[in-house]
Amino acid sequence: MLQKVYAQVDKLPTPLKTRAFTLLFGRAVKYFKTSGLKFEWIEPNHSIVVIKNRPYVQNHIGTVHAVAMIMIAESATGALVGLNVPANAIPVIKRMEVDYRKRAAGDMKAEAMLTQEQITMMQTEERGEVDVAVTITDGESKEPIFVRAVWAWTPKRKA
C-alpha cells in the first residue's frame, strides 16, 4: 500500500511531495496525524520526520514528550520498511531500544536510512527483519535520545 502512495507523489517537487506523503501517511496511520508529525524528506532509502515542540506534545518540563520522540523514530523507520517490503507483506515493529541521554530542546527530528543491501533483502525475501538506522536530534542539533528500531515483515494473511 505504501508503495502505491509513494508512486503517486514521487514526481512532485520535494516540498509538495513531502506534504502530500505526510497527508496520505496520516490517513493510514491515524496517530501520526494526531501527533502533528510531518515528513521533511522521503525516499525509499532515506526519511526525515519532524515534530514541533507544541504544548499538546509536551511533557511536564515543556520539552517534547518521550513517547512523541519514539513516535518520530518509529514513523521514520517504518515508512522506509513499508516502501521496500513486497506488496504482499505487512511490516511490523519488532523491537525498539531507547536510551534517553539528556534533556531535549526545541523541535525534534528523526532521520532514518537504509543501505542498498537492506533494501534488496526486503524486496526479495518473503519474510525477515531489519535493523533500521535512525538518529534523533533536537533544535540544538544535539542527540538527546538514542533509538534502535528493528522491523520485521511477513506475508499478509489471506482472509
DODREN-931507 format. One record per atom (N, C-alpha, C): residue number from 0; residue in one letter; atom name; x, y, z. Coordinates in pm, whole numbers, always signed. Layout:
R  nr rest atom     c1     c2     c3
R NUM    a   CA      X      Y      Z
...
//
This chain:
R  nr rest atom     c1     c2     c3
R   0    m    N    +82   -119     +0
R   0    m   CA     +0     +0     +0
R   0    m    C    +87   +125     +0
R   1    l    N   +189   +129    +82
R   1    l   CA   +273   +248    +92
R   1    l    C   +348   +275    -39
R   2    q    N   +383   +169   -110
R   2    q   CA   +450   +186   -239
R   2    q    C   +360   +261   -337
R   3    k    N   +230   +232   -336
R   3    k   CA   +135   +300   -425
R   3    k    C   +123   +448   -389
R   4    v    N   +118   +476   -260
R   4    v   CA   +112   +615   -214
R   4    v    C   +236   +691   -260
R   5    y    N   +351   +630   -239
R   5    y   CA   +477   +695   -278
R   5    y    C   +482   +716   -429
R   6    a    N   +439   +619   -506
R   6    a   CA   +440   +630   -652
R   6    a    C   +354   +748   -697
R   7    q    N   +246   +775   -627
R   7    q   CA   +157   +886   -662
R   7    q    C   +222  +1022   -639
R   8    v    N   +309  +1033   -540
R   8    v   CA   +365  +1164   -504
R   8    v    C   +510  +1182   -546
R   9    d    N   +576  +1076   -591
R   9    d   CA   +720  +1080   -617
R   9    d    C   +762  +1182   -722
R  10    k    N   +678  +1210   -817
R  10    k   CA   +715  +1302   -926
R  10    k    C   +698  +1449   -887
R  11    l    N   +638  +1475   -774
R  11    l   CA   +615  +1613   -730
R  11    l    C   +745  +1678   -682
R  12    p    N   +755  +1811   -688
R  12    p   CA   +870  +1879   -627
R  12    p    C   +875  +1846   -477
R  13    t    N   +994  +1844   -420
R  13    t   CA  +1012  +1799   -281
R  13    t    C   +914  +1860   -180
R  14    p    N   +894  +1992   -177
R  14    p   CA   +800  +2044    -76
R  14    p    C   +658  +1989    -90
R  15    l    N   +612  +1976   -213
R  15    l   CA   +478  +1921   -235
R  15    l    C   +476  +1771   -210
R  16    k    N   +582  +1703   -248
R  16    k   CA   +592  +1559   -228
R  16    k    C   +584  +1524    -79
R  17    t    N   +662  +1594     +3
R  17    t   CA   +662  +1562   +147
R  17    t    C   +529  +1600   +211
R  18    r    N   +469  +1709   +167
R  18    r   CA   +338  +1749   +220
R  18    r    C   +232  +1645   +184
R  19    a    N   +232  +1602    +58
R  19    a   CA   +134  +1501    +14
R  19    a    C   +157  +1367    +83
R  20    f    N   +283  +1325    +95
R  20    f   CA   +312  +1198   +162
R  20    f    C   +271  +1204   +308
R  21    t    N   +296  +1317   +374
R  21    t   CA   +255  +1335   +513
R  21    t    C   +104  +1319   +526
R  22    l    N    +29  +1382   +439
R  22    l   CA   -117  +1375   +442
R  22    l    C   -166  +1231   +421
R  23    l    N   -113  +1165   +320
R  23    l   CA   -158  +1029   +290
R  23    l    C   -113   +929   +396
R  24    f    N     +9   +944   +447
R  24    f   CA    +58   +858   +554
R  24    f    C    -29   +876   +679
R  25    g    N    -66  +1001   +707
R  25    g   CA   -151  +1032   +823
R  25    g    C   -290   +972   +813
R  26    r    N   -338   +953   +692
R  26    r   CA   -468   +886   +674
R  26    r    C   -458   +738   +709
R  27    a    N   -344   +678   +679
R  27    a   CA   -324   +536   +708
R  27    a    C   -285   +513   +853
R  28    v    N   -203   +602   +908
R  28    v   CA   -154   +589  +1046
R  28    v    C   -211   +707  +1125
R  29    k    N   -326   +685  +1184
R  29    k   CA   -401   +794  +1248
R  29    k    C   -322   +866  +1358
R  30    y    N   -246   +790  +1437
R  30    y   CA   -171   +852  +1547
R  30    y    C    -64   +947  +1494
R  31    f    N     -9   +918  +1379
R  31    f   CA    +88  +1005  +1313
R  31    f    C    +26  +1142  +1291
R  32    k    N    -93  +1142  +1233
R  32    k   CA   -163  +1268  +1205
R  32    k    C   -201  +1339  +1336
R  33    t    N   -256  +1265  +1430
R  33    t   CA   -299  +1322  +1557
R  33    t    C   -184  +1393  +1630
R  34    s    N    -64  +1337  +1619
R  34    s   CA    +52  +1392  +1689
R  34    s    C   +116  +1511  +1617
R  35    g    N    +71  +1540  +1496
R  35    g   CA   +125  +1654  +1423
R  35    g    C   +262  +1629  +1362
R  36    l    N   +295  +1505  +1336
R  36    l   CA   +424  +1473  +1273
R  36    l    C   +419  +1507  +1124
R  37    k    N   +538  +1535  +1069
R  37    k   CA   +546  +1567   +927
R  37    k    C   +672  +1507   +868
R  38    f    N   +661  +1463   +743
R  38    f   CA   +778  +1421   +668
R  38    f    C   +845  +1545   +612
R  39    e    N   +972  +1557   +637
R  39    e   CA  +1053  +1664   +580
R  39    e    C  +1126  +1613   +456
R  40    w    N  +1145  +1481   +450
R  40    w   CA  +1211  +1417   +337
R  40    w    C  +1165  +1272   +330
R  41    i    N  +1141  +1222   +208
R  41    i   CA  +1106  +1082   +194
R  41    i    C  +1156  +1030    +59
R  42    e    N  +1238   +928    +67
R  42    e   CA  +1288   +850    -46
R  42    e    C  +1291   +706     +4
R  43    p    N  +1296   +607    -84
R  43    p   CA  +1294   +467    -37
R  43    p    C  +1410   +429    +55
R  44    n    N  +1518   +505    +56
R  44    n   CA  +1632   +473   +142
R  44    n    C  +1657   +575   +253
R  45    h    N  +1578   +682   +258
R  45    h   CA  +1608   +793   +350
R  45    h    C  +1480   +869   +383
R  46    s    N  +1454   +886   +511
R  46    s   CA  +1338   +965   +552
R  46    s    C  +1374  +1054   +669
R  47    i    N  +1304  +1166   +676
R  47    i   CA  +1316  +1258   +789
R  47    i    C  +1176  +1293   +835
R  48    v    N  +1150  +1271   +964
R  48    v   CA  +1021  +1304  +1024
R  48    v    C  +1048  +1405  +1135
R  49    v    N   +964  +1510  +1141
R  49    v   CA   +981  +1615  +1241
R  49    v    C   +854  +1631  +1324
R  50    i    N   +877  +1683  +1443
R  50    i   CA   +766  +1722  +1530
R  50    i    C   +803  +1854  +1596
R  51    k    N   +710  +1946  +1594
R  51    k   CA   +730  +2076  +1658
R  51    k    C   +704  +2063  +1808
R  52    n    N   +780  +2139  +1885
R  52    n   CA   +761  +2140  +2031
R  52    n    C   +642  +2231  +2064
R  53    r    N   +524  +2174  +2054
R  53    r   CA   +400  +2247  +2081
R  53    r    C   +339  +2195  +2211
R  54    p    N   +256  +2274  +2275
R  54    p   CA   +201  +2233  +2406
R  54    p    C   +135  +2095  +2407
R  55    y    N    +66  +2056  +2301
R  55    y   CA     -6  +1929  +2304
R  55    y    C    +85  +1807  +2291
R  56    v    N   +214  +1825  +2265
R  56    v   CA   +307  +1712  +2262
R  56    v    C   +414  +1723  +2372
R  57    q    N   +398  +1819  +2462
R  57    q   CA   +499  +1842  +2565
R  57    q    C   +476  +1756  +2689
R  58    n    N   +586  +1737  +2760
R  58    n   CA   +581  +1670  +2890
R  58    n    C   +570  +1777  +3000
R  59    h    N   +588  +1737  +3122
R  59    h   CA   +573  +1828  +3236
R  59    h    C   +685  +1932  +3248
R  60    i    N   +794  +1919  +3172
R  60    i   CA   +902  +2017  +3178
R  60    i    C   +910  +2102  +3051
R  61    g    N   +809  +2089  +2965
R  61    g   CA   +800  +2175  +2847
R  61    g    C   +878  +2131  +2726
R  62    t    N   +931  +2009  +2729
R  62    t   CA  +1001  +1957  +2611
R  62    t    C   +912  +1853  +2542
R  63    v    N   +951  +1811  +2422
R  63    v   CA   +873  +1710  +2351
R  63    v    C   +869  +1583  +2436
R  64    h    N   +750  +1530  +2453
R  64    h   CA   +728  +1412  +2538
R  64    h    C   +807  +1293  +2485
R  65    a    N   +852  +1208  +2576
R  65    a   CA   +931  +1091  +2542
R  65    a    C   +861  +1003  +2438
R  66    v    N   +733   +982  +2452
R  66    v   CA   +660   +897  +2359
R  66    v    C   +655   +962  +2220
R  67    a    N   +646  +1093  +2213
R  67    a   CA   +648  +1162  +2084
R  67    a    C   +784  +1146  +2016
R  68    m    N   +891  +1145  +2094
R  68    m   CA  +1024  +1122  +2037
R  68    m    C  +1033   +982  +1977
R  69    i    N   +976   +885  +2047
R  69    i   CA   +975   +749  +1995
R  69    i    C   +888   +740  +1869
R  70    m    N   +779   +815  +1868
R  70    m   CA   +688   +812  +1754
R  70    m    C   +756   +862  +1626
R  71    i    N   +839   +966  +1636
R  71    i   CA   +906  +1012  +1513
R  71    i    C  +1007   +909  +1464
R  72    a    N  +1072   +840  +1558
R  72    a   CA  +1166   +734  +1519
R  72    a    C  +1092   +618  +1454
R  73    e    N   +981   +578  +1513
R  73    e   CA   +902   +468  +1460
R  73    e    C   +847   +502  +1322
R  74    s    N   +802   +624  +1304
R  74    s   CA   +745   +667  +1176
R  74    s    C   +852   +676  +1067
R  75    a    N   +966   +733  +1099
R  75    a   CA  +1074   +747  +1000
R  75    a    C  +1126   +612   +956
R  76    t    N  +1144   +519  +1049
R  76    t   CA  +1195   +387  +1014
R  76    t    C  +1087   +301   +948
R  77    g    N   +966   +308  +1000
R  77    g   CA   +857   +227   +947
R  77    g    C   +820   +265   +804
R  78    a    N   +827   +393   +772
R  78    a   CA   +797   +436   +635
R  78    a    C   +895   +372   +537
R  79    l    N  +1022   +368   +575
R  79    l   CA  +1122   +308   +486
R  79    l    C  +1096   +160   +466
R  80    v    N  +1064    +90   +573
R  80    v   CA  +1036    -52   +561
R  80    v    C   +911    -73   +475
R  81    g    N   +808     +7   +499
R  81    g   CA   +686     -4   +421
R  81    g    C   +706    +24   +273
R  82    l    N   +801   +109   +240
R  82    l   CA   +829   +140   +100
R  82    l    C   +907    +30    +29
R  83    n    N   +966    -61   +105
R  83    n   CA  +1057   -158    +44
R  83    n    C  +1017   -305    +56
R  84    v    N   +926   -339   +145
R  84    v   CA   +887   -480   +156
R  84    v    C   +798   -518    +38
R  85    p    N   +786   -647     +7
R  85    p   CA   +698   -689   -102
R  85    p    C   +555   -642    -80
R  86    a    N   +483   -621   -189
R  86    a   CA   +345   -571   -181
R  86    a    C   +254   -663   -101
R  87    n    N   +286   -792    -95
R  87    n   CA   +202   -887    -22
R  87    n    C   +248   -906   +122
R  88    a    N   +337   -819   +170
R  88    a   CA   +390   -832   +307
R  88    a    C   +338   -719   +395
R  89    i    N   +339   -746   +523
R  89    i   CA   +300   -646   +622
R  89    i    C   +418   -619   +714
R  90    p    N   +460   -491   +726
R  90    p   CA   +569   -459   +817
R  90    p    C   +516   -437   +959
R  91    v    N   +592   -484  +1057
R  91    v   CA   +556   -462  +1198
R  91    v    C   +683   -431  +1277
R  92    i    N   +669   -341  +1371
R  92    i   CA   +783   -311  +1458
R  92    i    C   +803   -431  +1549
R  93    k    N   +925   -479  +1556
R  93    k   CA   +954   -596  +1638
R  93    k    C  +1016   -556  +1771
R  94    r    N  +1105   -457  +1766
R  94    r   CA  +1175   -419  +1889
R  94    r    C  +1226   -276  +1875
R  95    m    N  +1216   -202  +1983
R  95    m   CA  +1278    -69  +1991
R  95    m    C  +1355    -61  +2121
R  96    e    N  +1477    -15  +2109
R  96    e   CA  +1557    +13  +2227
R  96    e    C  +1571   +164  +2236
R  97    v    N  +1550   +217  +2356
R  97    v   CA  +1552   +361  +2374
R  97    v    C  +1641   +396  +2492
R  98    d    N  +1727   +495  +2471
R  98    d   CA  +1815   +544  +2577
R  98    d    C  +1804   +696  +2578
R  99    y    N  +1740   +749  +2684
R  99    y   CA  +1727   +893  +2698
R  99    y    C  +1856   +944  +2761
R 100    r    N  +1929  +1027  +2688
R 100    r   CA  +2063  +1069  +2731
R 100    r    C  +2068  +1206  +2796
R 101    k    N  +1984  +1298  +2750
R 101    k   CA  +1983  +1433  +2807
R 101    k    C  +1853  +1500  +2772
R 102    r    N  +1828  +1613  +2835
R 102    r   CA  +1706  +1689  +2810
R 102    r    C  +1708  +1744  +2667
R 103    a    N  +1596  +1728  +2599
R 103    a   CA  +1582  +1779  +2463
R 103    a    C  +1548  +1927  +2466
R 104    a    N  +1579  +1995  +2356
R 104    a   CA  +1548  +2137  +2344
R 104    a    C  +1482  +2163  +2209
R 105    g    N  +1365  +2223  +2211
R 105    g   CA  +1300  +2263  +2086
R 105    g    C  +1236  +2149  +2008
R 106    d    N  +1226  +2170  +1877
R 106    d   CA  +1165  +2072  +1788
R 106    d    C  +1255  +1950  +1776
R 107    m    N  +1196  +1838  +1733
R 107    m   CA  +1271  +1713  +1721
R 107    m    C  +1266  +1662  +1578
R 108    k    N  +1373  +1592  +1538
R 108    k   CA  +1384  +1537  +1404
R 108    k    C  +1439  +1395  +1412
R 109    a    N  +1377  +1304  +1337
R 109    a   CA  +1426  +1166  +1325
R 109    a    C  +1468  +1145  +1180
R 110    e    N  +1591  +1102  +1161
R 110    e   CA  +1643  +1075  +1027
R 110    e    C  +1679   +928  +1018
R 111    a    N  +1614   +856   +927
R 111    a   CA  +1634   +712   +912
R 111    a    C  +1695   +681   +776
R 112    m    N  +1778   +577   +772
R 112    m   CA  +1846   +539   +648
R 112    m    C  +1847   +387   +635
R 113    l    N  +1841   +342   +510
R 113    l   CA  +1859   +201   +476
R 113    l    C  +1976   +190   +379
R 114    t    N  +2048    +79   +388
R 114    t   CA  +2153    +50   +291
R 114    t    C  +2090    -20   +170
R 115    q    N  +2163    -21    +60
R 115    q   CA  +2114    -92    -58
R 115    q    C  +2099   -241    -29
R 116    e    N  +2188   -295    +52
R 116    e   CA  +2180   -436    +90
R 116    e    C  +2049   -465   +166
R 117    q    N  +2012   -377   +257
R 117    q   CA  +1887   -394   +331
R 117    q    C  +1765   -385   +238
R 118    i    N  +1769   -290   +147
R 118    i   CA  +1659   -273    +52
R 118    i    C  +1643   -398    -34
R 119    t    N  +1754   -449    -86
R 119    t   CA  +1750   -569   -169
R 119    t    C  +1692   -686    -89
R 120    m    N  +1734   -702    +35
R 120    m   CA  +1683   -811   +119
R 120    m    C  +1532   -798   +138
R 121    m    N  +1485   -678   +167
R 121    m   CA  +1342   -659   +189
R 121    m    C  +1261   -685    +62
R 122    q    N  +1315   -647    -52
R 122    q   CA  +1243   -661   -178
R 122    q    C  +1243   -805   -231
R 123    t    N  +1335   -886   -183
R 123    t   CA  +1348  -1021   -239
R 123    t    C  +1310  -1134   -144
R 124    e    N  +1305  -1106    -15
R 124    e   CA  +1271  -1211    +81
R 124    e    C  +1127  -1199   +127
R 125    e    N  +1061  -1311   +135
R 125    e   CA   +920  -1315   +174
R 125    e    C   +898  -1267   +317
R 126    r    N   +993  -1296   +402
R 126    r   CA   +986  -1254   +543
R 126    r    C  +1127  -1228   +594
R 127    g    N  +1136  -1150   +699
R 127    g   CA  +1266  -1122   +757
R 127    g    C  +1257  -1009   +857
R 128    e    N  +1374   -962   +897
R 128    e   CA  +1378   -847   +987
R 128    e    C  +1499   -762   +952
R 129    v    N  +1491   -635   +988
R 129    v   CA  +1595   -540   +954
R 129    v    C  +1610   -438  +1066
R 130    d    N  +1734   -405  +1097
R 130    d   CA  +1768   -303  +1195
R 130    d    C  +1785   -172  +1118
R 131    v    N  +1693    -79  +1137
R 131    v   CA  +1694    +45  +1060
R 131    v    C  +1765   +155  +1139
R 132    a    N  +1869   +211  +1079
R 132    a   CA  +1945   +318  +1144
R 132    a    C  +1858   +443  +1155
R 133    v    N  +1856   +503  +1274
R 133    v   CA  +1781   +627  +1295
R 133    v    C  +1857   +716  +1394
R 134    t    N  +1860   +844  +1364
R 134    t   CA  +1923   +943  +1450
R 134    t    C  +1819  +1046  +1489
R 135    i    N  +1810  +1076  +1618
R 135    i   CA  +1714  +1174  +1669
R 135    i    C  +1792  +1297  +1715
R 136    t    N  +1757  +1412  +1659
R 136    t   CA  +1822  +1538  +1701
R 136    t    C  +1717  +1638  +1746
R 137    d    N  +1761  +1731  +1830
R 137    d   CA  +1670  +1834  +1879
R 137    d    C  +1700  +1967  +1810
R 138    g    N  +1638  +2073  +1859
R 138    g   CA  +1652  +2206  +1800
R 138    g    C  +1793  +2262  +1809
R 139    e    N  +1877  +2204  +1892
R 139    e   CA  +2016  +2248  +1904
R 139    e    C  +2110  +2152  +1831
R 140    s    N  +2056  +2064  +1749
R 140    s   CA  +2131  +1962  +1673
R 140    s    C  +2205  +1863  +1763
R 141    k    N  +2158  +1849  +1885
R 141    k   CA  +2214  +1750  +1977
R 141    k    C  +2130  +1623  +1968
R 142    e    N  +2185  +1512  +2015
R 142    e   CA  +2116  +1383  +2013
R 142    e    C  +2076  +1345  +2157
R 143    p    N  +1961  +1394  +2204
R 143    p   CA  +1921  +1367  +2342
R 143    p    C  +1870  +1226  +2367
R 144    i    N  +1843  +1153  +2260
R 144    i   CA  +1785  +1020  +2273
R 144    i    C  +1848   +929  +2167
R 145    f    N  +1875   +806  +2207
R 145    f   CA  +1923   +704  +2114
R 145    f    C  +1810   +604  +2095
R 146    v    N  +1781   +570  +1970
R 146    v   CA  +1678   +471  +1941
R 146    v    C  +1734   +369  +1843
R 147    r    N  +1705   +244  +1870
R 147    r   CA  +1735   +135  +1776
R 147    r    C  +1601    +72  +1741
R 148    a    N  +1571    +65  +1610
R 148    a   CA  +1442    +12  +1565
R 148    a    C  +1464   -112  +1479
R 149    v    N  +1404   -221  +1519
R 149    v   CA  +1411   -346  +1444
R 149    v    C  +1271   -375  +1391
R 150    w    N  +1261   -386  +1260
R 150    w   CA  +1134   -413  +1193
R 150    w    C  +1135   -552  +1133
R 151    a    N  +1018   -614  +1129
R 151    a   CA  +1001   -744  +1064
R 151    a    C   +893   -731   +958
R 152    w    N   +892   -824   +865
R 152    w   CA   +783   -830   +767
R 152    w    C   +751   -976   +741
R 153    t    N   +622  -1000   +722
R 153    t   CA   +572  -1133   +692
R 153    t    C   +462  -1120   +587
R 154    p    N   +432  -1229   +516
R 154    p   CA   +323  -1223   +419
R 154    p    C   +191  -1191   +488
R 155    k    N   +108  -1114   +420
R 155    k   CA    -26  -1085   +474
R 155    k    C   -105  -1214   +481
R 156    r    N   -187  -1225   +583
R 156    r   CA   -274  -1341   +597
R 156    r    C   -388  -1330   +497
R 157    k    N   -423  -1442   +439
R 157    k   CA   -535  -1444   +345
R 157    k    C   -665  -1453   +423
R 158    a    N   -760  -1372   +381
R 158    a   CA   -889  -1368   +453
R 158    a    C   -978  -1485   +418
//
